[in-house]
Amino acid sequence: MSTDGSRRRDVTVADVAKAAKVSKAQAARALGNYGAVSDDVRERVLAAAEELDYRPNELARSMNTGKSNTIGVVVGDIENPHFGLAMRGITDTAKKSGYNVILINTDEERAAEVDAVRVLLDKRVDGLIVAPASSVETSHLQQVRESGRPLVLLDRAAAGVDVETFAVDMGSISYESTQHLIEAGHRRIAFVSTVRTDAPYVPGMTLDSSQISDRLDGIRRAFDDAGLPHPADLIRLNAGDADSIMRITQDLLSGPGAATAIIASDGLIALSVVEAIQESGRSIPDDVSFLMYDDFAWTRLTTPPLTVIAQPVYDMGIAAASALIRQIEGRKAAGPGPELVATLIQRGSVGVPRDAEVLVPAAGIAGMLPDRR
């Protein structure tokens, strides 16, 4: 008998077997619900387990049954509300199907992602959902695929990895949102992202993130179709902590070629950019227009409310988890996956820059009045 303050010894299968007066093998089969065991033995074992407050060793059980009822999830930055919302969709779906979720955060480091995948495989998870830190260096994901372990990608594609991928078409929505800014008269449109590069951005360079590549491609195509020069000098990558984003924003708003509009690639960047604009004494949208990816509650509470690109992030998490569980359970897809489409929600943070040449007629400008949702 343990005393107060001492560590309670875990109850083992042997303890349950002894209390039930059966062999250890019989107890293991009854507790693991596998193999042949009589109803009498099963009842005695389960009663003893309840009395002793027995908790199964999940790793040992998975070795016996080949299934752990766990899903491993690897994301780049759980502090980003985008991934938090996706995780909610994943965990809600997993719970309904009887699966637990193990989450590992990588800080968008590929080496950390490689370790995370290895750890989850060692823990015998039944399948993995990964938001790749790199859409280019994907050999570890290819190995998972080749091993036969179910794998689904979330939010980003991975070159050479032929698995179900649940992500929004960023190229189309980026084109639409940039076109919206151009039609309002903006020519100097900046884009700020955390994606890491070894050198400043130049058009056509290979980026680790398929999402950011697609967004930049959409921006470029919108300028090309409008017959305007693409302001590649206003693309800012490697945005890190709040201080670095503040410095980037101040730089974008300085000098004769200053940005008249800024696009933030996620909610964390958006907060720091808005703060930097306010601290500089400028106002949105009178001095600079602002647009961001993802629609969170706080974006409707600012003055003015912010124009956003809303993504079905929760639904993305549901779709990824549902597909993975279907694969784990050996079921075929009933049809194509859900269509995940982003939407431009126009509010009050995009205005017409001073001395702007607007490309659309008056009726078009009227159509751009903010949607106060």
N, C-alpha and C positions, 0 to 999 in steps of 0.2 A: 504494500500500500504506500503510495507516494504521500509526502507531507506537503503542507502549504508552502509555496515558493519554490519547490523542486520541480524539475522538468518531468512531465508525465511521459513514461515510456510508451511508444506507439504499440498498439495492440496488433499482433501479427496473425497470420492465417493459422499458425501452430497453436496460438492461444485459443482461437475460436474452435479449432478441432478438438483440443483437450477439453474445453468446456462442453462441447456437444457430444463428446465420447465417440468421435469418428476419426478416421485417418486424415492426415494432412491433405492427401490427394482428393479425398471425398469433399473435404471442406473447400478446397480450391475450386473444384468443379461447381459446387453449389453456389459459391460466392461469385464466380465468374460467369455463371449461367452457360456453361458449355459442357459437353460430354454427358455421359449417362450417370444419373444419380437418382435414387428412389425418392419418392415424395416425403417419406418419413425422415430420411437423412437431410433433405433440403430444409424441412421445417425446423429440425433441431439446430442445424447450422445457422439459419437466419435468425432464430430466436437467440442463440448464443451471441451472434454478431451484434444484435441490437442491445443486448444486456451489457456487453463489453464496450459498446460505442466504437465498434470497429470501423475504420476508414480504409478503403481499398488503396493499394499502391497502384496508381494509374499506369505507371511505366511498366510494371510487371504484368498487369492485366493486358496491356496493349501487346506485349510480347507473346502472350498466350492466344489472344483473339485476333491479332493483326490489325486492330482498330483502336484508336485512342479517343474518338469522339471529340477531337480538338482540331481547330483550324489555326494556322499561323498566318499572321498579317505583318507585313513589313512596309512602313511608310517613312517618308523623308523628314517630316517635321510635324509632330503631333501638336505643337503649339499653334500651328496654322489651323484656324477654324474650318478650313476646307476639308482637311483630313479628319478633324474631329467629327464633322457631320457625316462623312463617308463611313467612319468607324461605327457611328450609331446605326446606320443602315445595315452594316455587316453584322454587328452583334445582335440586333433585333431579329434578323433573319436566322442567324445561327441558333439562337436560343429557342426559337419556335421549332427547330428541327432536332433539338437535343444535342447541340454542339457547343463546346466552350471555345473561347478565342484567346490566343496568346499574341500580344502586340509587342513589336520591337520597333523602336525609333532609331533612325540612322543618321540624322542631321545631314541628310543628302550626301553622305560619304559612301562611295562605292565599296571601299574596303570594309566598312561597317556593315554594309548590306550583304556582302559575301559571308561574313561571320554570322550574321543574323540567320541567313538561310541555312547555314551548316548547323547552327544550334537548334533550329526548329526541326530539321530533319533528324538530328540526334534524339530529339524529344519525341520522335515518331508521330508528328502531327499527320493527320489524314490528308491534308492538302494545304496549299499556300496561296495567299493573295499578296501580290507585290506591286507597289508603285515604284518602278525602277528609278534609282538615282541617276542612272545613265541609260539612255536609249541606244547607245553605241557599243559600250563594253558590256556584253551580256552573256559571256561564256558560262558563268555560274548558273544563270537561268536556263540556258540550253542543257546543262547537265541535269538539272531538276527534271526538265521535260523528258530527256532521254532515259532517266531512271524509272519513268512510269508514274511518278508521284503527281497527282493532279495539281495543276498550276493555272492561275488566272491573273491577268495583269489589270491594274486599276489606274485610271487617269492618264497613263502614258503607254505608248507602244515600246517594243524592244526589238531591234533589228535581228532578224534570223531566228526569232522565237515564235513558232507557229502555235499560239494558244489563244483562247478567247480573251479579248481585251475590251474593257468597258471604259470608254472615254468619249468626251464631246469632240465634235469636229471644230477644232479651234480656228482653222484657216478661214472658214466661212463667217463665223461670228466676228473674228478680228477684222476681216474685210468690211463687214457691215458697219461696225462701230467706227472704224477709221473713216469710212465714207461719210458717216454722220458728222464727224468733226470737220472733214474737208468741206462739206456742204454748208457748214456754219461759218466758213471762212478761214479755218485754220490751215496753215502751211508748215508751221514749225511744231510738230507733234512729237513729244518725247515718250519713251517707253522705258520703264524701270523694272528689273527682274533680279532675283537672287541667283539665277543660274550662273555657275562658275565657269570662267574661261581663263586661259593663261595670258590672253592679250585682249586689248580693247576690241569691240565689235567691228567687224567689216562684213559687208554683204556677202553671203554665200559661205561663210565659215561654218564648220560643223559644230553643232552644239550638243551637249549631253541630253538635253530634254527635248523630246519630240513635241511636247506641248508648246514650248517657247519657240521652237523652230517654226511651227505652224502659225503661231501668232505673228511672228515677224514677217513671214511670207504673206500673210493676209494684209498687213500694213503696207508692204511694198507693192502688192498688186493693186491696192486701192489708189495709191499715188500714181502708179503707171497708167491705170485706166482713166484717171483724171488728167493725164498729160502733165503731171507736176513732178518736180525733182523730189526724190525720196530723201528725207532728212536723216540719213544714217548716222550722222554725228550726234544725234540726240538719243540714240539707243544706249542705255546704261545697264550693263550687266554687273555681276559680282556685288550686288547690293547686299550688305551683311546685316549688322546690328542697326539700331535706331540712329546712332551717331553717323554712321557712314551714309545712311539714306538721307539724313538731314544735309550732309555735305553735298551729296549728289543733287538734291533738289535745289539747293542754293546755287550750285554751278549751272544747272539748267535754266534758272531764271535770271542769270546775269549776262551782261554783254549785249551787243547789238543783234546777235542771232538767237536771242533767248527764246525758249519754248513758250508758246501761247496756250498749249494744252499738254497735259501729262496723263499717261495711262499707267496705272499701277497693276502689276501682274498678280497681286494677291492682297488679302485683307491686312496682313501685318505691314506690308510695305505701304499700303494706303494710309494707315494711321500715321506713320512717320512723315509721309509726304504732306498730308493735310496739316500736320503740326508745323512742319517747316514753312509752308506757305503762310500760315497764320503768324508765325514768329517773324517772318520777313516784312510784315506789315501789309501784305497783299491780301486781296479777297478773292473768293471763288463765287461767281465766274467773271467778275468784272475785270480782274487783272490776269487771271489764268483759269482756263477751264480744266475740269478734272473728270476722269472716268476710271473705273476700277473693275477688276474681275471679282465675281461672287457678290451675292446679295445677302447681307446680314442685317439684323434688326437695327443696329446703330446707324447704318447708312441712310435710314429714313428719318433719323432723329437729329441729324446735323442741320445747320443753316448755311446754305440751302441743302435740301436732301440731295444725295449723290446719285448721279447716273451710273448704272452698274450693268455688268454682263452677268446675268443670273444663270447659274449652272444647276442641273438637277443632281446635286451631289449626293443627297440621301438616297435617291433612286439608283444612283451609280453603285453605291455600297450594297444595296439590296440585290441588284442585278449580278454583281460580282460574287456575292456569297451564295446566291441561288444557283448560279452556274457551277460553282465549285462543289457544292453539296450534291448537285445532280451528277457530276463526274465521279465523286467519291462513291456514290451509291450505285454507279453503273447504269444510270438512266440516260437515254438519248434525248436530245433537245426536241421539244415539241414543235419548234419553229424558230424563226429568227429572233434574236434578242431584242429587248426594248430599244426604241429609238431615243437616244440621249441628245437632246437639242438645247443649246444655250439661247437665251433671249436678251436682247438689248432693252433695258428699261430706262427710258428717258425721264429724268427728273429736273433738278434745277442747277446742276453743277456745270453744264455746258452752255456757253453763251457765244455771242459773236465777238471776235477780237476787234480791238480798235483799228480803224482804217482797213478793215478786211474787204476783200473782193469775194462776195458770196456767189457761188456757182449755180444756185437754184433760184427760180422765180419766187415772188412774194408768197404765192400759195404754198410753196415748199417750205419756206421759213415758218409759216403759220402751222404747218403740220409738225414742226419740230418743237412746239410748245411743250413744256415739261408735263409728264405724266406724274401726278402727285401720289402715286401709290406708295 
